[in-house]
Amino acid sequence: MTPELEFQLPIDDVPERVTLFADVILPLPLPKLYTYRIPYQMNDEVLVGARVLVQFGSKRVLSCVVARIHEQPPADYQAKYLLEVIDEKPVVTEPQLKLFLWMADYYLCTLGEVINAALPSALKLSSESKIQLHPNFKEETNEWPLSGHEEKIIFALKQKPHLTFTEVGSLLQLTSFHKIIKSLLLKEIIIIFEEIAEKYAPKVVKKLRLAPMFTEDEETLEELFNQLASKPKQLDVLLKYVQLVPLLQDMHTNEAGIDKNIITSNPHLSLSAINTLLKNGVLEQFDMVVSRFPMVERGPYVMPELSTAQAAARDGVLENFAQKDTVLLHGITGSGKTEIYIDLIQKAVEAGGQVLYLLPEIALTAQIVTRLKRVFGDRLGVYHSKFSDNERVEVWNGILSGRFQVVIGVRSSVFLPFHGLSLIIVDEEHEPSYKQHEPAPRYNAREVALMMAQFHGAKTLLGSATPSIESYYHSLSGRWGLVTLTERFGEATLPQIDLIDVRQEGLKKNMLSHFSQKLVHSIEDTLHKKEQVILFQNRRGYAPFIDCNECAWIPKCKNCAVSLSYHKFSNELRCHYCGYTERKPNDCPACGSTMLKTVGFGTEKIEDELKLLLPQARIQRMDLDTTKKKNSHQQIIEDFENLRTDILVGTQMVTKGLDFEHVSLVGILSADSIIHFPDFRAHERAFQLFVQVSGRAGRKGKAGRVLIQTANPNQPIFQKVIENDYLGLYEQEIAERQKFRYPPFVRIIQITIKNPEARPAENAAIALAKDLGDRLGRKSVLGPEAPHIFKIRNQFLQEIHIKLDRDSGNLKFTKKQIQEAVFQLTQNKEFKNTRVVLDVDPA
């Protein structure tokens, strides 16, 4: 045996070269996963849940998530090679992947649509992704060896602020350049950002510190002071720096320096002196990357002791959790459900688990976050759509790393990468805001949270003062646990509710525009007592529409079958469906008359008229128009909490779980429009809205009062609201739903057919309804018919509803039949411009 072969393994023991394939989830609406071949040298690098770069089509490069690794090549096409591995560790966890698969299956959409909704934009890369130099990169201090290609990219980025992936390929004259980009990323020389999103960059603050030569010892520092003795303005800057940075105790504190704006914004220091010190090398400026969620110290916060009723409810929840995975906490408004939530969150965190606290509105997070920050400090993360993409990525990574044990967020928080989730709290579980309408997946966060808990082995607590009929039914039937809390916290009592007949008040000449005299006098009395008022009007803008006194012309949206709402502040007519705007005309385009008047009223008009009626009152408005900016919700709520606002006018945002100590009067200005709505849930929703907004009054021991303006005070729903009779409402609603086959006794799938022309939309709907009727039976298929608003964004609409008995067990079969019928329709050339939207469990 030759020496070279002496240590070779026997032929049978040579490891076999395994060819692996990866099924990936592309962020595209594709019905199937796509399979790529893993280069042999990457076999150990590719992980399920990690992102990889692939070529899709002839030129397109995309990032995608690995869903499965196996050894079976695709039968129908030649698998391309993966280009590059982006992540060393998975960014999507195993329970997340299970949840995404379930969502795609249940909500009749594709995995690509789910992953597109789930991942922040900065985690999705494409061929138009761009690179830029890292803010911390300094060529003179770089210790990494650089290849010729890397130096070429760095030189190009000095000439141009950013390069696309395509430009990098052209620059290097290479087809496979992704390894070079990855190398620069690992060396922290560049960062990648997505063209359609903000630049993905760490948050950088400019800092100042003394040049290191002056911090070698105290003698050197003292000598510097002596040198500047004749320059008092520069000496003032140096003294201020030493005052803020304890150099004399520890010279090493100089390394971290101090935020530049702390020095430059000081009115007692000379800006020119600061610049001179920088120029002369006494001070030096540097950039530091900091978290967008800085560390927060816990406390000082003493958890309020739970009342006897709260403690009993908490114990009831824990007892139910011992037998059931889901519990409904039905607690009246002001009963202190939040304190119970915090107590349960603390117990979960102490046991080492993660907690997701879901809220229906961003507005609610401001109050809750302030309270929970005191308890959980930097272990608390917040996640909602008003965050920048950079901030959302930091929360995502913070959950993966274990930094955040508690997360508060709105419906999109169900996509986050929890790995030790033990408790989910869905507050105000009845809220329709938990339903996503556009785009797909059209999910309900409450239902997704229940499945999420199942995949994680966690418990779910649903809380509400006015539970959805479906949730209460599941609790009474024994599927879920039920805990009831019937008394308000502390000395608070339920508010007194009075009805005001605006029709009678109008006949008596007691109406001041849209306000009854009784409401105006009550507001004045409340303000005189230094207490606060909330006014609820479920319509934003100044007026629902304008019309011509002479010819009755009404301006309509050119894209939708709706009238344009008038917004006085911007003096424009606006469509609340597609966003189309136009200037308010001075005269009627139809007849030329200048007699144009506004009809109806929205929150903007209420605010405007209140300022005339009560000029001394401080009034704020909270609706979609005033809360577009990132922190506007929080600022409005803080102003109201700190008594800088007397009257808060708002839409549904003011009804949802807000807790204000000094509110003693709530006014509901137009109750009838909420009751008379073409929806089987109209009475349930009206009751929920009236009770929830009424619950904002009379907290913290103050006597509360609610005034409801209506043209029909004999409506039965009002008596149930006055008596807080949820059980009466439930019994009436559940009987009607059983009789007429509505949820919870059936599942509904809504199919919306869209086409730029009315007749093809109608013909397509008729053809689809017939096919579905043949497949599922005519009894299960309702429609087609045009909805109340039959045209939106230049698309004519038709709707079909499928009703399925909940216990029939053929949901999967039905969904497959629906998808096949839709596929057959879209293959018909006659309906080539037709789009079909599937919505499971429409809100």
Secondary structure as UniProt FT lines:
FT   HELIX           3..5
FT   TURN            6..7
FT   HELIX           11..13
FT   STRAND          20..25
FT   STRAND          34..38
FT   HELIX           40..42
FT   TURN            43..45
FT   TURN            48..49
FT   STRAND          51..56
FT   TURN            57..59
FT   STRAND          60..70
FT   STRAND          84..85
FT   HELIX           94..106
FT   TURN            107..108
FT   HELIX           111..118
FT   HELIX           121..123
FT   TURN            127..128
FT   STRAND          130..133
FT   TURN            135..136
FT   HELIX           139..141
FT   HELIX           148..159
FT   STRAND          163..164
FT   HELIX           165..172
FT   HELIX           178..186
FT   TURN            187..188
FT   STRAND          190..193
FT   TURN            195..196
FT   STRAND          203..210
FT   HELIX           212..215
FT   HELIX           218..227
FT   TURN            228..230
FT   HELIX           232..244
FT   TURN            247..249
FT   HELIX           251..254
FT   TURN            255..256
FT   STRAND          258..259
FT   HELIX           260..264
FT   TURN            267..268
FT   HELIX           271..279
FT   TURN            280..281
FT   STRAND          283..290
FT   HELIX           308..321
FT   TURN            322..323
FT   STRAND          326..331
FT   TURN            333..334
FT   HELIX           337..350
FT   TURN            351..352
FT   STRAND          354..358
FT   HELIX           362..376
FT   HELIX           377..379
FT   STRAND          380..383
FT   TURN            385..386
FT   HELIX           389..401
FT   STRAND          406..409
FT   HELIX           411..415
FT   STRAND          421..427
FT   TURN            428..430
FT   HELIX           432..434
FT   HELIX           445..456
FT   STRAND          459..464
FT   HELIX           469..476
FT   TURN            477..478
FT   STRAND          481..485
FT   TURN            490..491
FT   STRAND          496..501
FT   HELIX           502..507
FT   TURN            508..509
FT   STRAND          511..512
FT   TURN            513..514
FT   STRAND          515..516
FT   HELIX           517..528
FT   TURN            529..530
FT   STRAND          532..536
FT   STRAND          545..548
FT   TURN            549..551
FT   STRAND          565..567
FT   TURN            568..571
FT   STRAND          572..574
FT   TURN            576..578
FT   STRAND          581..583
FT   TURN            589..591
FT   STRAND          596..599
FT   HELIX           603..613
FT   TURN            615..616
FT   STRAND          619..622
FT   TURN            624..626
FT   TURN            630..631
FT   HELIX           632..641
FT   TURN            642..643
FT   STRAND          647..650
FT   HELIX           652..655
FT   TURN            661..662
FT   STRAND          663..668
FT   HELIX           672..675
FT   TURN            680..681
FT   HELIX           682..694
FT   TURN            695..696
FT   TURN            700..701
FT   STRAND          705..710
FT   TURN            713..714
FT   HELIX           716..722
FT   TURN            723..724
FT   HELIX           726..740
FT   TURN            743..744
FT   STRAND          746..755
FT   HELIX           758..776
FT   HELIX           778..780
FT   STRAND          781..785
FT   STRAND          791..792
FT   TURN            793..794
FT   STRAND          795..805
FT   TURN            806..807
FT   HELIX           811..827
FT   HELIX           829..831
FT   TURN            832..833
FT   STRAND          835..840
//
